[in-house]
Amino acid sequence: RESPMVPSRREFGQRAGMQMGAAGGRADGSNLNDRIHAVVYKLVQQAVKPIVHLEKTWSEEEIVKRLVRYLSKNAKPEQLLNVPWEQAAEQLIENSMHACQAACGDKKWFFEVDLSPIFAAVITEIARSHRQAVPDGQIQRRVSELFEEKVDDMFLLKTLWDVIEPIFEDAGVRSKVYNALSKTYQVALDATLIDRMHLPELQRVEAFVSLWMEESMGRAWASIAGSEQILTEKGIISLFQNLIRPFGDDVRFSCIPGVLMTEIGPPPRNWHFVLQATKELLRQWQTGGSRGSRPAKRRKVTHEVSLHQRYDEEDQEEEEGPQVGRQEGTEEDQEEEEEEVHAEGHPECTCAEDCLGSTSDTLVRHILEGVEGD
């Protein structure tokens, strides 16, 4: 993610943070809003200098002007003063980064520029104005953590889309596969952390990939018309090979969570396990095997359910009857049982059975990089 020519976000944040105290600590008699704007402007100028060579269209002044506008809009004191400083920091980073991504997300420097000193300076001014006692360095450390987490999440989601785009031609299919991958990512990670962290790292990675593939592809299958022709063995293998090494084997970045592989690093793109897991998933779909099938309505996995619990529950379901090839009338009974559990949903919602609304609700269509989604 980081060019060797550009200091890392963390490195630059440490250097700029040393100057932040002086910039953020002035009490020159001007009002709080003016002080915050002055701090934002000064630190944005510093943050832009290491990355300006990556910009081919905007001038340095244009980058500064745009970032100052997006950040200042979300750093207004009236939006942040009435909550504890840590909550204010979360709100500031969340809103500001979304605003910046909407305008600058396609820029090469977007994931390189370190905005954490700016956020820390704003929160420092807010805390002092509100007379919140905070130990030295605590704001900067926490803001840096929140900023890194947010940027990592945004980069992961962008990478998911970049991987999906060349594999699936239809824009609607892309959106559904993207939603399936993004909405099951944390579920698969939480389940792996709960139940597999005692295992060697390779087995943790295998567990995560297998569960993420099973949950995401099951979700996509249920929402895509003509899934049999779209979610093919070749397509699923290509998808997960590129998720494992989005930028090739020479770049260490992977969509597999780093916490699962701190020592061994990500597997190679042609990792044979992906082929095995894909074949096993398709076999289960076709036969209604011990770990999965292609039911008309999918079961959701909650964060609290461990892998062993989930597999035990599915084994019990298999004893009660297969998910595929049931006798006439059983499928209707299954749908009636699910209707008792799930909300009725909106008939035109593209989230299908995941819709939690009702027929009286207003639908909103999401737009991702100019492409219509759910």
N, C-alpha and C positions, 0 to 999 in steps of 0.2 A: 503493500500500500504506500510505502514511503520511498521517494526517490533518494538515492544516495547524495544527490546534489542539494537536497533540501533538508534542513534540520528537522528532526522529528517533532511532532506536536509537543511531546513531553519535554524535550530539551529546550525548545523555544519558550515554552510556558515557564520553565524554571528561570530562564534569564529575564524574560519580561516581567515575571512576578517580583523580581528583586526591585524593579523600578515602580511597581504598582503601588507600593505603600506610600511613596512620596506623592504620586499623582492622585491617589484616592483619599489621602488623609488631610487634604487642605481644608481649612475652615476660613474661607476668605470673605464670608458674609453674604455671598450670593446664595440664591435659593437652591434647594436640593436638586431640583430638575436641571438647573444650569450646571451644577457641579458634575452631575452624572453625565450630561452630554459632553462636557469638556474632557472627562476621563475617557469616555468611549472614543472620542475623536483621536485623542493622543495615542491610546493603545492600539487602535485599529491601524493607525499609520505605522506603528512598530511591527504589528503582526503581518502586514502586507509586504513589507520589504523583502523577506526571504523567499516569497513565492511569486513576485511580480514577473519574473522571467518566464513563468509558465503560461502567462496570459498573452494571447496573440491578437486580441481584438480590443479590449478595454485598456485604457491608460491606467497608470498607478492611481492617479487622482480619481478616476471613475470607479475603480474598485473600492477605494476608501469611501467615497461618497455613498455608494450603494450599501456597503456593510454598515456604515454609521446610521443610515436611514433605517435599515431593517432592525438593527440592534436597539437603537434609541426608541423606536416605536414600542418595543416590548419591555423597555427598562423604565417605564414611567413609574414614579414613586407611588402613585395612587393604586397601582396594580400590585404592588409588592409590600407595602408598609404594614398591612394588617394581618400578616401571617409570619410565623417563625422564619428565621433567615434561611434555614435549610429547605423549607418548603418553597420559599421565594426563589431560591436558587434552582430548584427543580422546574418550577414554572417558567422562570426566565430562560433557561437553557432549552426547554422543550419548545416553547413558542418561537424563540429567536432562531433556532436551528431549522425549524420547519419553514420559516419565512425565508431564510437564507438559501435553503435547498431549492425552494420553489423558483428562485431567480438565478441561482448560481450552481445548482446541483450538477450541471453538465460540464462545468469548468474543471480543467485538470488540477487546479490548485484547491478545489473545494475541500477535499479530504486531507490536504496538507496544512492548511492555514490553522494556526492555533489561536482560538478565540477564548480559551479558558482564563487568561489574565484579565480580559475585559469583563467577563462575567464575575470573576472574583472581586474586581474593583467596584463594580456596581453593588454587589451584595455587601461589601465592606461599608460603602457609603450608607446603604439602607440600614444596616445593623447599627452603625454609629448614630444615625439620625433617630432611630427607634430606641437607642440606649440599650441594645442587647449586648450583654457581656459575652464576648467570644475569645477564647485563648488565641494567642498569636499563631498564625499559620494554619489554624483549623479551617477557616473559610477557604483558603487557597487549596488545601489538600482535598477537601470535600468537593469543591467545584471542579477541580481537575478530574476527580473520579467520575463525577456525573457527566462531564463533557466527554471524556473518553468513552464511557458507556454509550452515550447517545450517538457519537460519531461511529462507533463500532456497529451499533444496531442499524444505522442508516446505510453504512457501507455494505453490510450483509444483505439488506433488502435490495439495494441497487444491484449487487452481484447476482442475487437470485434472478432478478429480471433480465440481466444481461446474459445469463446462462440459458434462460428459457427462450428468449427471443429468436435465436436462429434455429431452434429445434422444432418449434410449432409455428406453422404459417398463419393460422387463424388468430386474429386479435382477441376474440372472445375466449378461445381455448387458452391462450397465453395468460389471460387474467385469471382464469379459474385454476390453472396449474400454479400460478404465483400465489394465489390466495391459499391453496391447499398446502403448499410448502411453508409459507410464512406462518400460517395459523397452527401448524402441527410441530413446528421446530422446537418451541419451548416445552411443549408437552413431551416430546421424545427425549429432550435433554433432562427434564425433571425426573422422568421415569428411570432413565439411566443412572442419574446421580443417586436416586433413592435405593436402587436395587443392585447396581453393578460396580460401584466404586471400589469395592474390595478386590475386584478381579484385576489381572494384568491389563495394561493399557490397550493392547491390541483387541482384547475381548470387549473392553468398554466401547471402543470405536465400532466394532462389529455390531454390538447391541444397539448403539445409537443409530447407525446407518440402517439397520434392518427395521427398527421400529419407525424411524422417520419415513422410510420408503413405504412401509405397510400403511401407516396412517395417512400420509399425504396422497399417495396414489389411490387409496380407497376413497378418500374424500373427493379427489378429482374425478374418479370413475363415476361417482354418484351424481356429479353436477354437469358432466359433459355429455352431450348427445352424440351417439355413435362412438362411445368410448373404445369399443373393440378395435376399430380401425385407427384410433389415435394413440391410445396408450399401449403401444406394442412393446414387445420385448426389446427390440432394438432402440426404440425411443426412450424407454425407462433407463436402460443401461447407459446410453449417451448422456441423459440428463444427470444421473448421479455420478458418472465419471467426471463430468465437468463441474459439478458441485464440489467434489473432493479436491480438484485442482483447477480452479477457474482460469488461472493464468499460466497453466502449464507446469510441468514438473520442476522447472528451474526456479519458480517462485513459490515460496513456502506457504503463502496464504491458502487457507481452506475454509469452506463453509462448515466443516466439522468443528465443534467447539474446542478451543485450545485446552480447556480444563480437563478434557478427557485424554490428552496426549502430550503432556508436558515434556516427556522424555523422548518418545519415539518419533514425534512429528507426524504430519499427515501422510497417508498412504500414497503411492503413485497413482496417476490417472487410470492406468490399465489394471488396477487392483482386481484380482480374480474374484474376490469376495462379492463385488458388485454383480458380476455375472451369476454367481451362485444364488445370491439373495433375490435377484430378479426372477430367475427360473423357479425358485421355491415359492415366491409370492404368486406368480401366475399359476403354478400347480395348485396352490391352495384355493385360488379363485375358481379354478375349473372343477375341483373335486370337493370343495368345502372341507378342507383338511383341518388338522387340529388347531391351527392358529389363525385361520381366517377364511373368508369367502367373499362373494360379491352380493351381499344382501341388498334388497331394494332400499332399505333404510340402514344407515351406518350407526354404529354405537360410538359414542364419544368417550375419550379417555381423559379423565381429570388428572390434575397435577398430583392429587393425593394417592392415586391408585398405583401400586408398585407393579413391576412386570410379572412377578409370580402371582399376585392376586388376579391380574388380568388374564393370564393364561389359565389359571385354575377356573375362573368364571367361564371362559370360552370352552374349556374341556367339558364342563358341566352342561353347557348349552348343546354341545355336540351329542352328549348322551341322550338329551331330550329329543333330538331330531336334527338332521342336517340342514344347513342354511340354503343349499341349492338342491333342486329336484324334489321338493316336498310334494305331498299329495295335494289334490285340489281342495281349496278351502283354507289351507294352512296359511298361505300368504296373506289372505284377507284378515285372518285372525291376528297375524303379526302386525299388520298395519293398524288395526283397531287398538292393539295394546300400545303401540307407539303414539297414537293420537291422544291417548290418555295421559302420556308423560310429557309430550312436547306441546309447545304453543301451536295454535292453528296455523300461524304464518300467513304471509301475504301471497296470494296465488301468482303474482307476477314477479316476485322476488327471485333473483338468480341464485341466491344462496340455498334454494331448495329447502331441504328439511332442517337446515341450520337456522332458518329465519325465526326470530323470536318475536316478530311483530304480529299484527293482525290485519284483517281486510280494511280496517278503518284508518290505518297508518298511511302517511305519505312516503313514497319511495324516493330515494336519492341515489343517483348514479355516480360512482367514483370514476375519476379520470386519472390515469397513470401515464405520465409522459405523453399526453395527448391522445392516449388510447382509451376507449370506453371500457370500463370494467364492470364489476358487480353493482 
